[in-house]
Amino acid sequence: MDFNVILMTMGTLFLIVIAGYASGKTHLMNQAFSKGLSSLIINLTCPSLIIASTMGDTMPDRALILPLLGIGCVTYAVLLLLARFLPKVLGMRGPDEGLYSFMMAFGNVGFIGYPVVDSIFGPEAVFYASVLNVPNTIAVFIWGSQFIAGKEAGGSIWHRLHSPGLIGTYLSILIVAFQWHSPLLISKACTLIGNITVPGSLLIIGYSISQIPLKHMTGGPKVFLMTPFRLLLLPLAVWGLFQLLDMIPGITINQTSVAINTIIIAMPVASFGTIFCLKYGRDETVMAQGTFLTTLLAMLSIPLIAWMVL
């Protein structure tokens, strides 16, 4: 495992956040542009990124789909349950309680997790991460949006189940399940559009941070209290749970899959949090502060997590 590669990956992504910050301070980006770009990412570029992840030269083994989905489902059932109640226990009640729940439950898997997994485990592990991330994608569009927007999150669960992001997820599963090799024209287009997602999301985070006074950039005590849960405590709790399950007679759990799963849920706060705040008209200050602080500290915490679980 090359920790220099991990640090380089995190540093590169963090520099894009800084570019967004500079763009906000120099008025190259404004609120209207940021909100429009957020809508484009949610409705077009992110679904394209999800679909493009299944359009590589080598088609993954479809026999891996169900075991990986099982690990992912257990993971997010636990994370959502803990994220629902931990803010109350830790004194994070109030209008921003749902934001802290979101930050604890959802890491930046799609935008930061894939490059990190590739650098630690190799390119073949990206498919593992993409399938493990399916429950995360479903959960972030259903419960994640509800954490932030409450009743304004789009009505019934059925309505949110056919959002663009989830449609992209369903299509990617079908592509692997039926071993469909897409024409190069389609895969190239999806890849190019999807590639907008990572820099676009990080620029939005940087812009949002630029609107916060410098002395308040890292947030207050609640943001600092949330940070170790997001980066260390919750990922290690999930890892420990799978170690216990693996000890039960008759249950065999692939430890490589568990390690990859632990790495991807140890990512900094998901950039979709800031995007959802803009979409639903919530003040994104706390979310941007949490995203900034966890992205900065993840440069140290991710190598530490990797060392502990590998």
ZAMARGU-4260 file (C-alpha; in steps of 0.2 Angstrom, whole numbers, plus 5000, padded with zeros to 4 digits):
<rodrens>
0) 5000/5000/5000 | 5008/5017/4995 | 5003/5030/5007 | 5011/5043/4996 | 4998/5039/4983
5) 4984/5041/4995 | 4991/5058/5002 | 4993/5064/4984 | 4975/5059/4979 | 4968/5068/4995
10) 4979/5083/4992 | 4974/5085/4974 | 4955/5084/4978 | 4958/5097/4992 | 4966/5109/4980
15) 4951/5109/4969 | 4941/5114/4985 | 4953/5128/4987 | 4951/5133/4969 | 4932/5134/4972
20) 4936/5145/4987 | 4946/5157/4977 | 4933/5157/4963 | 4920/5163/4976 | 4931/5176/4984
25) 4935/5183/4967 | 4917/5182/4961 | 4920/5170/4947 | 4907/5159/4955 | 4891/5166/4963
30) 4876/5159/4972 | 4865/5157/4956 | 4879/5148/4947 | 4883/5136/4962 | 4864/5132/4963
35) 4863/5128/4944 | 4879/5118/4944 | 4872/5108/4959 | 4856/5104/4949 | 4866/5099/4934
40) 4877/5087/4945 | 4862/5079/4954 | 4851/5076/4938 | 4864/5073/4924 | 4883/5071/4928
45) 4881/5060/4944 | 4870/5047/4936 | 4882/5047/4921 | 4897/5044/4933 | 4887/5029/4941
50) 4883/5021/4924 | 4901/5024/4917 | 4908/5015/4932 | 4901/4998/4924 | 4908/5002/4906
55) 4926/4997/4908 | 4935/4986/4896 | 4933/4971/4908 | 4916/4966/4914 | 4915/4962/4933
60) 4909/4945/4939 | 4891/4946/4942 | 4892/4933/4955 | 4900/4946/4966 | 4884/4957/4966
65) 4873/4949/4979 | 4887/4947/4992 | 4893/4965/4990 | 4875/4972/4991 | 4872/4962/5007
70) 4888/4970/5015 | 4882/4987/5009 | 4865/4985/5015 | 4870/4980/5033 | 4882/4994/5033
75) 4870/5008/5029 | 4856/5000/5040 | 4869/5002/5055 | 4875/5019/5049 | 4857/5026/5047
80) 4852/5020/5064 | 4867/5027/5073 | 4866/5043/5063 | 4848/5045/5068 | 4851/5045/5087
85) 4869/5050/5090 | 4866/5069/5087 | 4853/5068/5100 | 4864/5059/5112 | 4879/5071/5109
90) 4868/5087/5111 | 4866/5092/5093 | 4848/5095/5094 | 4840/5110/5085 | 4837/5115/5067
95) 4854/5108/5062 | 4851/5091/5070 | 4847/5083/5053 | 4863/5090/5045 | 4874/5082/5058
100) 4864/5066/5055 | 4868/5067/5037 | 4887/5071/5040 | 4888/5056/5051 | 4880/5044/5039
105) 4886/5048/5022 | 4904/5050/5016 | 4911/5056/5000 | 4911/5038/4992 | 4908/5042/4974
110) 4919/5057/4972 | 4934/5053/4983 | 4931/5035/4988 | 4934/5027/4971 | 4951/5036/4968
115) 4957/5031/4986 | 4951/5013/4983 | 4960/5012/4967 | 4976/5018/4975 | 4976/5006/4989
120) 4969/4990/4982 | 4971/4992/4963 | 4959/4996/4949 | 4950/4979/4950 | 4943/4985/4967
125) 4934/4999/4960 | 4919/4988/4955 | 4918/4981/4973 | 4917/4999/4979 | 4904/5003/4966
130) 4893/4989/4971 | 4896/4992/4989 | 4891/5010/4986 | 4873/5005/4979 | 4865/5005/4996
135) 4873/5022/5000 | 4867/5030/4984 | 4849/5024/4987 | 4850/5029/5006 | 4857/5047/5002
140) 4843/5051/4989 | 4830/5044/5001 | 4835/5047/5019 | 4849/5059/5016 | 4838/5071/5007
145) 4825/5069/5021 | 4839/5073/5035 | 4842/5089/5027 | 4825/5095/5020 | 4812/5085/5031
150) 4795/5085/5023 | 4802/5095/5008 | 4812/5081/5002 | 4800/5076/4988 | 4785/5067/4995
155) 4784/5049/4996 | 4798/5036/4996 | 4792/5030/4979 | 4794/5047/4972 | 4813/5048/4978
160) 4816/5030/4972 | 4816/5036/4954 | 4827/5051/4956 | 4840/5053/4942 | 4854/5046/4953
165) 4845/5030/4958 | 4840/5028/4939 | 4858/5028/4936 | 4861/5015/4949 | 4848/5003/4943
170) 4855/5004/4925 | 4873/5001/4932 | 4867/4985/4941 | 4857/4979/4925 | 4873/4982/4914
175) 4883/4971/4926 | 4869/4958/4929 | 4866/4955/4910 | 4885/4958/4906 | 4880/4971/4893
180) 4895/4978/4884 | 4890/4996/4878 | 4896/5003/4862 | 4912/5014/4864 | 4902/5029/4858
185) 4890/5028/4873 | 4903/5023/4886 | 4914/5038/4881 | 4900/5050/4882 | 4894/5044/4899
190) 4912/5045/4905 | 4915/5062/4899 | 4899/5069/4907 | 4902/5059/4923 | 4919/5067/4924
195) 4912/5084/4928 | 4905/5077/4944 | 4920/5077/4955 | 4928/5094/4951 | 4911/5102/4950
200) 4906/5095/4967 | 4922/5100/4975 | 4921/5118/4967 | 4904/5120/4975 | 4911/5115/4992
205) 4925/5127/4990 | 4913/5141/4985 | 4901/5138/5000 | 4916/5139/5011 | 4921/5155/5003
210) 4905/5163/5010 | 4909/5159/5028 | 4919/5171/5038 | 4937/5165/5040 | 4936/5163/5059
215) 4921/5152/5057 | 4928/5141/5043 | 4931/5125/5053 | 4914/5127/5063 | 4910/5126/5082
220) 4912/5112/5095 | 4898/5102/5087 | 4907/5101/5070 | 4923/5096/5079 | 4913/5083/5089
225) 4905/5075/5073 | 4922/5074/5064 | 4930/5059/5073 | 4913/5049/5072 | 4913/5052/5053
230) 4931/5048/5049 | 4936/5035/5062 | 4923/5029/5075 | 4908/5024/5064 | 4919/5015/5051
235) 4928/5006/5064 | 4912/5001/5072 | 4905/4994/5056 | 4922/4985/5053 | 4921/4977/5070
240) 4903/4971/5067 | 4908/4962/5052 | 4922/4954/5062 | 4910/4948/5074 | 4898/4941/5061
245) 4912/4932/5053 | 4915/4922/5069 | 4897/4915/5068 | 4897/4897/5062 | 4890/4895/5045
250) 4894/4913/5040 | 4909/4917/5029 | 4913/4935/5025 | 4926/4940/5012 | 4938/4951/5022
255) 4944/4960/5007 | 4927/4966/5003 | 4925/4971/5022 | 4941/4981/5021 | 4936/4990/5005
260) 4919/4994/5013 | 4928/5001/5028 | 4939/5012/5018 | 4924/5019/5008 | 4913/5023/5023
265) 4928/5032/5031 | 4928/5046/5018 | 4925/5064/5022 | 4907/5071/5022 | 4898/5068/5006
270) 4898/5084/4995 | 4880/5080/4991 | 4876/5087/5008 | 4881/5105/5002 | 4872/5102/4986
275) 4856/5096/4994 | 4856/5111/5006 | 4857/5123/4990 | 4843/5113/4982 | 4831/5114/4997
280) 4835/5131/5002 | 4844/5127/5019 | 4859/5137/5025 | 4874/5127/5020 | 4886/5134/5032
285) 4887/5120/5044 | 4888/5107/5030 | 4902/5116/5021 | 4911/5118/5038 | 4910/5099/5041
290) 4915/5095/5023 | 4930/5106/5024 | 4936/5100/5041 | 4934/5082/5037 | 4941/5083/5019
295) 4957/5091/5027 | 4959/5079/5041 | 4955/5064/5030 | 4972/5066/5023 | 4978/5058/5039
300) 4963/5048/5044 | 4962/5037/5028 | 4980/5031/5029 | 4977/5027/5048 | 4961/5017/5044
305) 4969/5008/5030 | 4984/5003/5041 | 4971/4997/5055 | 4960/4986/5043 | 4973/4979/5031
</rodrens>
